[in-house]
């Protein structure tokens, strides 16, 4: 169990900090990719083998700047779904994105009696299927797991999903891809 824990820690260390990259006024690229080294583990025989890629939830858990998203996913009861086979594409709002919601909104959504609303908000950030940046075309309107569509815009300033900017694209997980965004997007009729 101790070895498994150390191996998981090594794998997560490879992805820690990806969400801290922020746009600094320079042009963002729709094809930005994560700069990760492949984590490895050695066995008793001295063979070095690649570590298993973390799933979407384990990836998010390993990144401090996505801790609010993880808290919300747990409160909504969506952990097992997002650990599932997929593939999924997640537009993952940063902690600052959640903090920028109108005062009291996050607290209201996290209350048990508002679980249905929280599920609706979170599943609006998830697309069934894998949409790496290379597949995104300007004006696409893919359906979310929530059921409504989002609008994807591509320009020389980067990629937008509705009114949120993608600040880190193409973070791969074993069951999908994560695009970190700077704003929480809200479904229609919430």
N, CA, C and O of each residue as an XYZ file, in Angstrom:
760
protein
N       0.835     -1.195      0.000
C       0.000      0.000      0.000
C       0.872      1.249      0.000
O       0.554      2.235     -0.664
N       1.987      1.204      0.756
C       2.900      2.335      0.818
C       3.519      2.601     -0.553
O       3.648      3.756     -0.959
N       3.906      1.531     -1.277
C       4.501      1.688     -2.599
C       3.480      2.292     -3.558
O       3.807      3.188     -4.337
N       2.236      1.796     -3.500
C       1.189      2.335     -4.368
C       0.988      3.828     -4.104
O       0.821      4.612     -5.038
N       1.004      4.211     -2.833
C       0.836      5.613     -2.471
C       1.981      6.453     -3.018
O       1.752      7.547     -3.533
N       3.214      5.956     -2.912
C       4.369      6.679     -3.437
C       4.302      6.805     -4.957
O       4.639      7.851     -5.510
N       3.866      5.736     -5.632
C       3.754      5.780     -7.084
C       2.690      6.775     -7.516
O       2.901      7.521     -8.473
N       1.540      6.804     -6.825
C       0.481      7.757     -7.151
C       0.984      9.189     -6.936
O       0.704     10.077     -7.741
N       1.734      9.408     -5.837
C       2.274     10.729     -5.565
C       3.209     11.164     -6.681
O       3.172     12.318     -7.108
N       4.049     10.246     -7.159
C       4.969     10.570     -8.249
C       4.204     10.947     -9.507
O       4.573     11.893    -10.204
N       3.141     10.210     -9.799
C       2.349     10.506    -10.998
C       1.690     11.869    -10.886
O       1.675     12.630    -11.853
N       1.150     12.184     -9.728
C       0.460     13.455     -9.563
C       1.438     14.618     -9.552
O       1.099     15.722     -9.980
N       2.662     14.373     -9.059
C       3.669     15.424     -9.046
C       3.959     15.903    -10.458
O       4.279     17.073    -10.668
N       3.849     15.010    -11.419
C       4.121     15.373    -12.811
C       3.133     16.393    -13.355
O       3.442     17.096    -14.317
N       1.945     16.486    -12.754
C       0.948     17.400    -13.286
C       0.631     18.580    -12.377
O      -0.136     19.465    -12.758
N       1.215     18.604    -11.173
C       0.926     19.685    -10.242
C       1.385     21.012    -10.826
O       2.493     21.125    -11.349
N       0.543     21.984    -10.731
C       0.905     23.329    -11.126
C       0.484     23.744    -12.521
O       0.695     24.897    -12.899
N      -0.114     22.835    -13.314
C      -0.450     23.229    -14.673
C      -1.447     24.362    -14.714
O      -1.397     25.188    -15.626
N      -2.346     24.427    -13.761
C      -3.393     25.453    -13.810
C      -2.905     26.818    -13.366
O      -3.624     27.808    -13.502
N      -1.682     26.883    -12.831
C      -1.203     28.185    -12.384
C      -0.754     29.054    -13.545
O      -0.503     30.247    -13.373
N      -0.652     28.456    -14.728
C      -0.301     29.258    -15.906
C      -1.463     30.195    -16.209
O      -2.603     29.749    -16.337
N      -1.191     31.450    -16.321
C      -2.247     32.433    -16.580
C      -1.906     33.214    -17.845
O      -0.730     33.384    -18.169
N      -2.898     33.678    -18.544
C      -2.662     34.554    -19.689
C      -2.140     35.878    -19.149
O      -2.674     36.413    -18.178
N      -1.097     36.401    -19.778
C      -0.508     37.648    -19.288
C      -0.571     38.733    -20.350
O       0.359     39.522    -20.516
N      -1.674     38.755    -21.055
C      -1.839     39.777    -22.065
C      -1.225     39.384    -23.401
O      -1.469     40.054    -24.405
N      -0.439     38.322    -23.439
C       0.113     37.882    -24.713
C      -0.900     37.016    -25.417
O      -1.861     36.540    -24.812
N      -0.678     36.816    -26.701
C      -1.617     36.017    -27.471
C      -1.565     34.571    -26.999
O      -0.490     33.981    -26.894
N      -2.721     34.010    -26.718
C      -2.805     32.615    -26.317
C      -3.014     31.780    -27.564
O      -3.580     32.252    -28.551
N      -2.569     30.574    -27.520
C      -2.692     29.692    -28.674
C      -3.746     28.640    -28.428
O      -3.824     28.067    -27.341
N      -4.555     28.386    -29.435
C      -5.577     27.353    -29.311
C      -4.958     25.974    -29.254
O      -5.616     25.015    -28.851
N      -3.700     25.859    -29.652
C      -3.077     24.545    -29.658
C      -2.070     24.387    -28.532
O      -1.191     23.529    -28.610
N      -2.180     25.196    -27.487
C      -1.296     25.063    -26.351
C      -1.414     23.662    -25.788
O      -2.517     23.136    -25.638
N      -0.290     23.065    -25.479
C      -0.335     21.738    -24.872
C       0.389     21.769    -23.545
O       1.233     22.632    -23.303
N       0.056     20.832    -22.696
C       0.677     20.748    -21.382
C       2.130     20.317    -21.529
O       2.450     19.487    -22.380
N       2.999     20.872    -20.713
C       4.410     20.528    -20.747
C       4.715     19.593    -19.590
O       5.264     20.008    -18.569
N       4.360     18.348    -19.755
C       4.568     17.366    -18.702
C       5.601     16.364    -19.132
O       5.644     15.963    -20.295
N       6.429     15.960    -18.207
C       7.309     14.825    -18.442
C       6.521     13.579    -18.090
O       5.611     13.638    -17.263
N       6.848     12.471    -18.691
C       6.155     11.218    -18.375
C       6.714     10.684    -17.069
O       7.912     10.416    -16.979
N       5.883     10.526    -16.064
C       6.316      9.970    -14.792
C       6.642      8.502    -14.985
O       5.979      7.799    -15.747
N       7.676      8.045    -14.283
C       8.061      6.637    -14.382
C       8.229      6.047    -13.002
O       8.384      6.765    -12.014
N       8.196      4.749    -12.949
C       8.430      4.030    -11.698
C       9.314      2.847    -12.012
O       9.210      2.251    -13.084
N      10.176      2.507    -11.087
C      11.029      1.352    -11.339
C      10.557      0.190    -10.472
O      10.105      0.380     -9.343
N      10.669     -0.989    -11.011
C      10.272     -2.185    -10.287
C      11.492     -2.775     -9.599
O      12.597     -2.248     -9.728
N      11.296     -3.864     -8.870
C      12.399     -4.539     -8.203
C      13.444     -5.009     -9.203
O      14.620     -5.116     -8.852
N      13.052     -5.288    -10.424
C      13.977     -5.778    -11.437
C      14.758     -4.635    -12.078
O      15.606     -4.883    -12.935
N      14.496     -3.398    -11.689
C      15.213     -2.265    -12.227
C      14.663     -1.756    -13.541
O      15.256     -0.863    -14.145
N      13.549     -2.295    -14.004
C      12.935     -1.855    -15.254
C      12.142     -0.589    -14.986
O      11.390     -0.507    -14.016
N      12.317      0.386    -15.848
C      11.562      1.633    -15.699
C      10.353      1.554    -16.607
O      10.472      1.309    -17.808
N       9.179      1.767    -16.014
C       7.921      1.689    -16.760
C       7.165      2.992    -16.589
O       7.243      3.614    -15.529
N       6.433      3.418    -17.613
C       5.647      4.647    -17.464
C       4.528      4.457    -16.441
O       3.935      3.383    -16.337
N       4.255      5.525    -15.689
C       3.156      5.492    -14.719
C       1.838      5.602    -15.476
O       1.772      6.186    -16.558
N       0.811      5.038    -14.897
C      -0.519      5.166    -15.493
C      -0.939      6.632    -15.429
O      -0.710      7.313    -14.429
N      -1.550      7.102    -16.496
C      -2.038      8.472    -16.548
C      -3.215      8.600    -15.573
O      -4.075      7.720    -15.544
N      -3.276      9.674    -14.775
C      -4.397      9.837    -13.849
C      -5.694     10.107    -14.603
O      -5.684     10.647    -15.710
N      -6.822      9.720    -13.980
C      -8.108     10.050    -14.592
C      -8.411     11.526    -14.318
O      -7.646     12.208    -13.636
N      -9.525     12.006    -14.851
C      -9.864     13.423    -14.745
C      -9.954     13.902    -13.300
O      -9.487     14.995    -12.979
N     -10.544     13.101    -12.438
C     -10.700     13.502    -11.038
C      -9.360     13.507    -10.320
O      -9.042     14.465     -9.616
N      -8.564     12.443    -10.486
C      -7.259     12.401     -9.831
C      -6.371     13.542    -10.316
O      -5.606     14.108     -9.535
N      -6.467     13.878    -11.592
C      -5.724     15.003    -12.137
C      -6.146     16.294    -11.432
O      -5.295     17.062    -10.983
N      -7.447     16.531    -11.336
C      -7.943     17.755    -10.690
C      -7.548     17.804     -9.216
O      -7.185     18.863     -8.705
N      -7.617     16.665     -8.536
C      -7.246     16.612     -7.123
C      -5.791     17.006     -6.935
O      -5.439     17.612     -5.923
N      -4.951     16.672     -7.888
C      -3.518     16.934     -7.765
C      -3.146     18.401     -8.010
O      -1.994     18.785     -7.809
N      -4.098     19.212     -8.436
C      -3.806     20.609     -8.774
C      -4.507     21.520     -7.772
O      -5.736     21.580     -7.723
N      -3.709     22.226     -6.977
C      -4.260     23.079     -5.925
C      -5.238     24.118     -6.468
O      -6.232     24.422     -5.809
N      -4.980     24.664     -7.647
C      -5.821     25.724     -8.201
C      -7.170     25.209     -8.710
O      -7.992     25.992     -9.185
N      -7.399     23.902     -8.611
C      -8.702     23.341     -8.982
C      -9.418     22.752     -7.754
O     -10.361     21.975     -7.904
N      -8.981     23.111     -6.568
C      -9.557     22.527     -5.353
C     -11.035     22.880     -5.158
O     -11.792     22.061     -4.636
N     -11.457     24.069     -5.564
C     -12.873     24.425     -5.442
C     -13.711     23.560     -6.373
O     -14.789     23.101     -5.996
N     -13.223     23.338     -7.578
C     -13.915     22.455     -8.518
C     -14.042     21.049     -7.933
O     -15.105     20.434     -8.027
N     -12.984     20.545     -7.338
C     -13.016     19.208     -6.731
C     -14.048     19.166     -5.609
O     -14.813     18.207     -5.510
N     -14.076     20.184     -4.771
C     -15.066     20.255     -3.686
C     -16.480     20.215     -4.255
O     -17.343     19.506     -3.736
N     -16.715     20.977     -5.321
C     -18.045     21.025     -5.935
C     -18.408     19.677     -6.560
O     -19.543     19.220     -6.424
N     -17.461     19.044     -7.239
C     -17.719     17.730     -7.857
C     -18.079     16.706     -6.783
O     -18.984     15.895     -6.979
N     -17.383     16.737     -5.660
C     -17.696     15.816     -4.550
C     -19.090     16.109     -3.995
O     -19.868     15.185     -3.763
N     -19.411     17.389     -3.781
C     -20.724     17.766     -3.233
C     -21.858     17.369     -4.180
O     -22.965     17.064     -3.738
N     -21.576     17.375     -5.475
C     -22.599     17.023     -6.467
C     -22.722     15.512     -6.679
O     -23.636     15.049     -7.360
N     -21.801     14.753     -6.096
C     -21.851     13.300     -6.267
C     -21.427     12.853     -7.664
O     -21.901     11.830     -8.160
N     -20.541     13.612     -8.298
C     -20.135     13.304     -9.668
C     -18.760     12.646     -9.779
O     -18.270     12.432    -10.888
N     -18.138     12.327     -8.657
C     -16.787     11.771     -8.694
C     -16.742     10.476     -9.507
O     -15.925     10.347    -10.419
N     -17.603      9.531     -9.187
C     -17.566      8.237     -9.889
C     -17.861      8.390    -11.379
O     -17.259      7.703    -12.204
N     -18.773      9.278    -11.723
C     -19.084      9.520    -13.138
C     -17.855     10.005    -13.875
O     -17.546      9.510    -14.959
N     -17.141     10.978    -13.298
C     -15.990     11.569    -13.975
C     -14.726     10.720    -13.843
O     -13.706     11.017    -14.465
N     -14.798      9.674    -13.040
C     -13.722      8.685    -13.002
C     -14.030      7.558    -13.998
O     -13.201      6.675    -14.219
N     -15.210      7.596    -14.588
C     -15.658      6.558    -15.505
C     -14.868      6.519    -16.791
O     -13.932      7.291    -16.995
N     -15.267      5.604    -17.655
C     -14.543      5.330    -18.890
C     -14.417      6.551    -19.793
O     -13.359      6.767    -20.384
N     -15.473      7.352    -19.913
C     -15.413      8.514    -20.791
C     -15.370      8.106    -22.247
O     -15.929      7.069    -22.605
N     -14.738      8.871    -23.081
C     -13.958     10.060    -22.715
C     -14.848     11.282    -22.505
O     -15.957     11.380    -23.030
N     -14.310     12.207    -21.713
C     -14.975     13.468    -21.436
C     -14.001     14.611    -21.717
O     -12.784     14.432    -21.689
N     -14.555     15.769    -21.983
C     -13.780     17.006    -22.028
C     -14.337     17.881    -20.926
O     -15.540     18.133    -20.868
N     -13.462     18.343    -20.055
C     -13.893     19.203    -18.947
C     -13.306     20.595    -19.129
O     -12.102     20.756    -19.328
N     -14.171     21.592    -19.058
C     -13.747     22.979    -18.967
C     -13.678     23.271    -17.469
O     -14.707     23.461    -16.820
N     -12.467     23.307    -16.927
C     -12.260     23.358    -15.481
C     -11.994     24.777    -14.990
O     -10.924     25.331    -15.243
N     -12.968     25.373    -14.284
C     -12.747     26.711    -13.736
C     -11.740     26.675    -12.586
O     -11.742     25.751    -11.773
N     -10.889     27.684    -12.532
C      -9.919     27.807    -11.445
C     -10.624     28.244    -10.160
O     -11.798     28.613    -10.171
N      -9.882     28.192     -9.060
C     -10.425     28.678     -7.786
C     -10.836     30.143     -7.906
O     -11.871     30.542     -7.371
N     -10.025     30.952     -8.611
C     -10.361     32.367     -8.786
C     -11.663     32.524     -9.568
O     -12.457     33.421     -9.285
N     -11.878     31.651    -10.552
C     -13.120     31.711    -11.328
C     -14.328     31.507    -10.419
O     -15.329     32.212    -10.549
N     -14.240     30.551     -9.503
C     -15.338     30.336     -8.556
C     -15.467     31.515     -7.602
O     -16.579     31.920     -7.263
N     -14.329     32.075     -7.163
C     -14.356     33.220     -6.244
C     -14.970     34.454     -6.903
O     -15.518     35.318     -6.218
N     -14.881     34.537     -8.231
C     -15.429     35.691     -8.955
C     -16.938     35.611     -9.202
O     -17.522     36.552     -9.740
N     -17.572     34.504     -8.819
C     -19.033     34.419     -8.930
C     -19.654     35.468     -8.010
O     -19.022     35.866     -7.031
N     -20.860     35.922     -8.294
C     -21.509     36.873     -7.386
C     -21.519     36.346     -5.943
O     -21.645     35.144     -5.707
N     -21.388     37.251     -5.012
C     -21.322     36.899     -3.588
C     -22.441     35.942     -3.200
O     -23.609     36.179     -3.509
N     -22.079     34.874     -2.528
C     -23.052     33.910     -2.016
C     -23.435     32.806     -2.993
O     -24.055     31.823     -2.587
N     -23.081     32.941     -4.274
C     -23.496     31.954     -5.278
C     -22.901     30.580     -5.000
O     -23.619     29.580     -4.992
N     -21.587     30.527     -4.771
C     -20.942     29.238     -4.521
C     -21.479     28.595     -3.247
O     -21.777     27.400     -3.234
N     -21.603     29.371     -2.185
C     -22.145     28.830     -0.930
C     -23.544     28.271     -1.141
O     -23.880     27.210     -0.614
N     -24.356     28.982     -1.908
C     -25.717     28.518     -2.192
C     -25.682     27.194     -2.963
O     -26.425     26.267     -2.641
N     -24.823     27.108     -3.977
C     -24.751     25.889     -4.796
C     -24.250     24.685     -4.004
O     -24.643     23.553     -4.285
N     -23.392     24.916     -3.024
C     -22.819     23.809     -2.253
C     -23.737     23.274     -1.161
O     -23.421     22.261     -0.537
N     -24.868     23.935     -0.917
C     -25.814     23.439      0.085
C     -26.493     22.179     -0.444
O     -26.859     22.119     -1.617
N     -26.665     21.164      0.418
C     -27.277     19.901     -0.017
C     -28.625     20.074     -0.717
O     -28.937     19.338     -1.652
N     -29.412     21.031     -0.274
C     -30.736     21.219     -0.885
C     -30.647     21.793     -2.312
O     -31.647     21.820     -3.030
N     -29.460     22.246     -2.719
C     -29.272     22.787     -4.070
C     -28.426     21.876     -4.953
O     -27.857     22.315     -5.952
N     -28.351     20.615     -4.575
C     -27.519     19.667     -5.315
C     -27.901     19.600     -6.797
O     -27.021     19.508     -7.653
N     -29.189     19.646     -7.109
C     -29.625     19.585     -8.516
C     -29.065     20.760     -9.322
O     -28.639     20.580    -10.463
N     -29.064     21.957     -8.737
C     -28.514     23.131     -9.419
C     -27.007     22.977     -9.614
O     -26.476     23.301    -10.676
N     -26.325     22.481     -8.584
C     -24.880     22.285     -8.665
C     -24.536     21.276     -9.760
O     -23.608     21.491    -10.541
N     -25.281     20.183     -9.813
C     -25.061     19.184    -10.867
C     -25.251     19.825    -12.241
O     -24.471     19.578    -13.160
N     -26.275     20.636    -12.372
C     -26.549     21.307    -13.649
C     -25.379     22.215    -14.047
O     -24.952     22.203    -15.201
N     -24.864     22.998    -13.100
C     -23.736     23.891    -13.388
C     -22.502     23.082    -13.778
O     -21.849     23.386    -14.777
N     -22.185     22.063    -13.001
C     -20.968     21.294    -13.271
C     -21.052     20.512    -14.579
O     -20.087     20.488    -15.343
N     -22.178     19.880    -14.843
C     -22.290     19.095    -16.075
C     -22.344     19.985    -17.315
O     -22.143     19.509    -18.432
N     -22.616     21.278    -17.117
C     -22.546     22.243    -18.217
C     -21.086     22.488    -18.626
O     -20.825     22.984    -19.722
N     -20.154     22.148    -17.760
C     -18.724     22.293    -18.038
C     -18.114     21.032    -18.652
O     -16.903     20.969    -18.862
N     -18.945     20.030    -18.941
C     -18.439     18.738    -19.420
C     -19.054     18.408    -20.779
O     -20.267     18.498    -20.970
N     -18.190     18.025    -21.716
C     -18.646     17.550    -23.019
C     -18.435     16.046    -23.092
O     -17.393     15.547    -22.669
N     -19.416     15.316    -23.626
C     -19.170     13.893    -23.859
C     -18.212     13.786    -25.057
O     -18.414     14.440    -26.080
N     -17.204     12.983    -24.922
C     -16.208     12.855    -25.986
C     -14.985     13.697    -25.691
O     -14.976     14.509    -24.766
N     -13.959     13.491    -26.489
C     -12.704     14.200    -26.288
C     -12.548     15.280    -27.352
O     -12.579     14.995    -28.549
N     -12.379     16.526    -26.903
C     -12.228     17.674    -27.782
C     -10.903     18.367    -27.495
O     -10.878     19.386    -26.805
N      -9.792     17.826    -28.020
C      -8.530     18.544    -27.863
C      -8.589     19.844    -28.658
O      -9.441     20.004    -29.533
N      -7.696     20.757    -28.359
C      -7.701     22.069    -29.013
C      -7.669     21.950    -30.533
O      -8.278     22.764    -31.229
N      -6.974     20.956    -31.050
C      -6.870     20.792    -32.507
C      -8.217     20.496    -33.161
O      -8.377     20.743    -34.356
N      -9.188     19.975    -32.416
C     -10.517     19.673    -32.965
C     -11.499     20.837    -32.852
O     -12.583     20.800    -33.434
N     -11.115     21.871    -32.100
C     -12.021     22.998    -31.865
C     -12.019     23.924    -33.073
O     -10.968     24.364    -33.540
N     -13.199     24.206    -33.560
C     -13.383     25.122    -34.686
C     -14.216     26.313    -34.221
O     -15.111     26.167    -33.388
N     -13.920     27.472    -34.756
C     -14.657     28.678    -34.403
C     -16.143     28.502    -34.704
O     -16.523     28.074    -35.793
N     -16.968     28.838    -33.728
C     -18.420     28.768    -33.900
C     -19.034     27.420    -33.548
O     -20.252     27.264    -33.635
N     -18.225     26.444    -33.154
C     -18.791     25.137    -32.762
C     -19.753     25.329    -31.595
O     -19.551     26.190    -30.739
N     -20.797     24.515    -31.579
C     -21.781     24.558    -30.494
C     -22.042     23.128    -30.009
O     -23.114     22.574    -30.251
N     -21.061     22.535    -29.327
C     -21.259     21.164    -28.858
C     -22.238     21.101    -27.684
O     -22.337     22.031    -26.885
N     -22.950     19.987    -27.604
C     -23.867     19.756    -26.483
C     -23.060     19.307    -25.276
O     -22.118     18.524    -25.397
N     -23.440     19.809    -24.121
C     -22.791     19.425    -22.866
C     -23.517     18.229    -22.261
O     -24.594     17.844    -22.717
N     -22.914     17.652    -21.233
C     -23.575     16.567    -20.509
C     -24.866     17.074    -19.872
O     -25.815     16.306    -19.714
N     -24.917     18.348    -19.506
C     -26.115     18.963    -18.917
C     -27.267     18.991    -19.912
O     -28.432     18.968    -19.514
N     -26.945     19.041    -21.222
C     -27.989     19.033    -22.240
C     -28.039     20.278    -23.110
O     -28.510     20.219    -24.245
N     -27.559     21.406    -22.593
C     -27.503     22.642    -23.379
C     -26.203     22.659    -24.182
O     -25.327     21.817    -23.987
N     -26.095     23.626    -25.080
C     -24.860     23.756    -25.849
C     -24.011     24.895    -25.302
O     -24.513     25.802    -24.638
N     -22.708     24.831    -25.596
C     -21.796     25.934    -25.339
C     -21.305     26.411    -26.692
O     -21.343     25.665    -27.671
N     -20.847     27.649    -26.751
C     -20.305     28.198    -27.984
C     -18.798     28.332    -27.847
O     -18.299     28.968    -26.918
N     -18.080     27.727    -28.783
C     -16.624     27.802    -28.791
C     -16.197     28.823    -29.826
O     -16.660     28.795    -30.966
N     -15.313     29.725    -29.428
C     -14.811     30.753    -30.328
C     -13.291     30.660    -30.379
O     -12.632     30.517    -29.349
N     -12.752     30.742    -31.572
C     -11.304     30.700    -31.767
C     -10.888     31.987    -32.463
O     -11.451     32.357    -33.494
N      -9.888     32.672    -31.886
C      -9.376     33.897    -32.499
C      -7.889     33.995    -32.207
O      -7.309     33.102    -31.589
N      -7.277     35.079    -32.651
C      -5.857     35.273    -32.364
C      -5.609     35.511    -30.874
O      -4.464     35.477    -30.423
N      -6.672     35.752    -30.112
C      -6.555     35.925    -28.665
C      -6.707     34.609    -27.917
O      -6.566     34.581    -26.695
N      -6.990     33.523    -28.621
C      -7.116     32.221    -27.982
C      -8.482     31.611    -28.184
O      -9.196     31.938    -29.132
N      -8.835     30.717    -27.277
C     -10.101     29.991    -27.354
C     -11.000     30.431    -26.210
O     -10.563     30.579    -25.069
N     -12.262     30.636    -26.545
C     -13.268     30.991    -25.545
C     -14.344     29.915    -25.551
O     -14.680     29.367    -26.601
N     -14.881     29.617    -24.377
C     -16.071     28.782    -24.256
C     -17.106     29.691    -23.604
O     -16.970     30.075    -22.442
N     -18.137     30.029    -24.363
C     -19.071     31.097    -23.972
C     -18.240     32.344    -23.684
O     -17.573     32.851    -24.586
N     -18.261     32.854    -22.443
C     -17.478     34.056    -22.136
C     -16.267     33.765    -21.261
O     -15.715     34.675    -20.644
N     -15.852     32.511    -21.202
C     -14.677     32.126    -20.425
C     -13.502     31.859    -21.366
O     -13.668     31.265    -22.432
N     -12.331     32.298    -20.963
C     -11.119     32.094    -21.755
C     -10.423     30.801    -21.320
O     -10.299     30.525    -20.126
N      -9.976     30.022    -22.291
C      -9.162     28.843    -21.996
C      -7.756     29.341    -21.698
O      -7.109     29.938    -22.559
N      -7.277     29.093    -20.465
C      -5.953     29.580    -20.079
C      -4.903     28.471    -20.104
O      -3.704     28.748    -20.053
N      -5.343     27.237    -20.182
C      -4.444     26.087    -20.342
C      -5.238     25.012    -21.047
O      -6.269     24.561    -20.548
N      -4.757     24.598    -22.215
C      -5.492     23.626    -23.018
C      -4.791     22.277    -23.035
O      -3.598     22.166    -22.754
N      -5.567     21.262    -23.373
C      -5.047     19.929    -23.679
C      -4.281     19.259    -22.551
O      -3.218     18.683    -22.785
N      -4.796     19.323    -21.349
C      -4.198     18.563    -20.251
C      -4.834     17.179    -20.297
O      -6.015     17.012    -19.991
N      -4.039     16.202    -20.682
C      -4.551     14.856    -20.926
C      -4.732     14.066    -19.633
O      -3.928     14.169    -18.706
N      -5.781     13.293    -19.592
C      -6.049     12.341    -18.514
C      -6.370     11.007    -19.181
O      -6.554     10.943    -20.397
N      -6.438      9.955    -18.391
C      -6.685      8.629    -18.963
C      -8.071      8.506    -19.572
O      -8.287      7.660    -20.440
N      -9.017      9.334    -19.136
C     -10.388      9.238    -19.638
C     -10.900     10.552    -20.230
O     -12.102     10.819    -20.217
N      -9.985     11.365    -20.745
C     -10.417     12.585    -21.392
C      -9.366     13.671    -21.374
O      -8.171     13.415    -21.223
N      -9.844     14.889    -21.531
C      -8.948     16.043    -21.609
C      -9.547     17.187    -20.793
O     -10.765     17.331    -20.698
N      -8.663     17.998    -20.205
C      -9.072     19.158    -19.409
C      -8.570     20.418    -20.099
O      -7.427     20.492    -20.551
N      -9.462     21.413    -20.167
C      -9.087     22.760    -20.592
C      -9.412     23.660    -19.396
O     -10.573     23.772    -19.004
N      -8.409     24.290    -18.823
C      -8.613     25.160    -17.662
C      -9.146     26.496    -18.158
O      -8.615     27.070    -19.108
N     -10.208     26.992    -17.506
C     -10.837     28.259    -17.916
C     -10.833     29.261    -16.769
O     -10.718     28.894    -15.599
N     -10.960     30.530    -17.130
C     -10.853     31.612    -16.146
C     -12.180     32.090    -15.586
O     -12.226     33.074    -14.847
N     -13.265     31.400    -15.933
C     -14.590     31.839    -15.492
C     -15.514     30.625    -15.374
O     -15.380     29.664    -16.132
N     -16.437     30.670    -14.434
C     -17.464     29.640    -14.339
C     -18.533     29.985    -15.363
O     -19.035     31.109    -15.390
N     -18.878     29.027    -16.202
C     -19.943     29.267    -17.187
C     -21.244     28.715    -16.617
O     -21.270     27.641    -16.016
N     -22.301     29.452    -16.812
C     -23.588     29.053    -16.231
C     -24.566     28.635    -17.335
O     -24.683     29.310    -18.358
N     -25.254     27.535    -17.123
C     -26.219     27.070    -18.142
C     -27.415     28.006    -18.228
O     -27.744     28.705    -17.269
N     -28.059     28.009    -19.390
C     -29.290     28.808    -19.494
C     -30.350     28.256    -18.534
O     -30.328     27.076    -18.182
N     -31.243     29.092    -18.131
C     -32.363     28.681    -17.260
C     -31.922     28.079    -15.935
O     -32.514     27.108    -15.463
N     -30.890     28.648    -15.338
C     -30.466     28.147    -14.025
C     -31.284     28.798    -12.940
O     -31.084     28.512    -11.759
